[in-house]
């Protein structure tokens, strides 16, 4: 369970066509750029702003920090973590976990 002060979210940076996308799965935030590093940097800034907003709301539950992941990105995450080699439909630059 993510809170404004602790937690972990999954991220994926991938290319679709000529555009790089960076996705924070648990927050349903997507950033895009012509450069994968810039897309990821923009994603981290967007996540920080999102968490700061959640702190200001001061809700007893943090549903906005623990959203249901878009099925398309959940499927891509599963492909990336499959024990069997499965060809991804995208060029993936990086993926992993980031701390809140």
C-alpha positions in Angstrom: 0.0 0.0 0.0 1.5 3.3 -1.1 1.1 6.4 1.1 2.5 9.9 0.6 5.5 9.1 2.7 6.4 5.5 1.7 5.7 2.9 -1.0 6.9 1.5 -4.3 5.6 1.9 -7.8 6.5 0.0 -11.0 7.7 1.9 -14.1 8.3 1.0 -17.7 10.0 3.1 -20.4 9.2 1.9 -23.9 9.1 3.1 -27.5 6.0 3.0 -29.6 6.7 4.3 -33.1 9.0 7.3 -32.8 7.9 8.2 -29.3 9.3 7.0 -25.9 6.8 6.6 -23.1 7.4 6.3 -19.4 4.6 4.8 -17.3 4.1 4.7 -13.5 1.8 1.7 -13.3 0.2 2.2 -9.8 -0.5 5.9 -10.5 -1.6 5.6 -14.1 0.8 8.5 -15.1 2.3 8.5 -18.5 4.9 10.9 -19.9 6.3 11.0 -23.4 9.4 12.3 -25.2 11.8 11.8 -28.1 14.4 10.6 -25.6 13.9 7.7 -23.1 15.9 9.4 -20.3 13.9 12.6 -20.6 10.6 10.6 -20.6 11.7 8.9 -17.4 12.9 12.2 -15.8 9.5 13.8 -16.7 7.7 10.8 -15.2 9.6 11.1 -11.9 8.7 14.8 -11.7 5.1 14.0 -12.4 5.0 11.3 -9.8 6.6 13.7 -7.2 3.9 16.3 -8.0 1.2 13.7 -7.8 2.4 12.5 -4.4 2.7 16.1 -3.1 -1.0 16.7 -4.2 -2.0 13.5 -2.3 -0.3 14.9 0.8 -2.4 18.1 0.6 -5.6 16.2 0.2 -4.9 14.4 3.5 -7.5 11.6 2.8 -7.7 8.7 5.2 -7.3 6.4 2.2 -4.8 6.8 -0.6 -6.8 5.3 -3.5 -5.1 7.7 -5.9 -1.7 6.3 -4.9 -2.9 2.7 -5.4 -4.9 2.6 -8.6 -5.7 -0.4 -10.7 -3.2 -0.6 -13.5 -4.3 -0.1 -17.1 -4.5 -3.7 -18.6 -2.2 -2.9 -21.5 0.6 -1.9 -19.2 -0.1 -4.7 -16.8 0.3 -7.1 -19.7 3.5 -5.5 -20.8 4.8 -5.8 -17.2 3.9 -9.5 -17.2 5.7 -10.0 -20.5 8.9 -8.4 -19.1 8.7 -10.6 -16.0 7.9 -13.8 -17.7 10.2 -16.8 -16.9 9.8 -17.8 -20.6 11.1 -15.5 -23.3 8.2 -13.7 -24.9 8.7 -11.1 -27.6 7.5 -7.7 -26.4 5.5 -5.6 -28.9 7.6 -2.6 -27.9 11.2 -1.7 -27.6 11.8 -1.4 -23.8 14.5 0.9 -22.5 14.1 0.1 -18.8 11.7 -1.1 -16.2 11.7 -1.7 -12.5 10.6 -0.4 -9.2 11.0 3.1 -7.7 10.5 4.2 -4.2 7.9 6.8 -3.3 
